[in-house]
């Protein structure tokens, strides 16, 4: 079964394939934005840890029937990749998001369990100055 598995941009495959290159913590920190929604990355409580906070809305925050999602967690990056895992149980409802630094961009992919219908964090984020 494993031999037939195709590699893609799925969360598990990205973790297994990521380069083990040191990325300075400062490159992660700041406010990143995509789709009009910010993600805030700050220093975590422990050395080398990054805290991630963000909200997502679909079709938009001020829409009368908006669906919302939240990404909140802390982890240590492995090279250019940071994986945030919610502590929710059971695991089948746990929000997991992979954040990858690609040049000056932050590419985010989540498992679509971080919020309501269509509210997710998938996208290419730019740092706000």
ABEGO torsion letter per residue (X at the ends): XAAABBBBABAAAAAAABBBBBBBAAAABEBBBBGGBBBBBBBBABBGBBBBBBBBBOAEAABAABBBBBBBEBBBBBEABBBBBBABOBAAABBBBBBBBBEABBBBBBAGAAEBBGBBABEBBBBBX
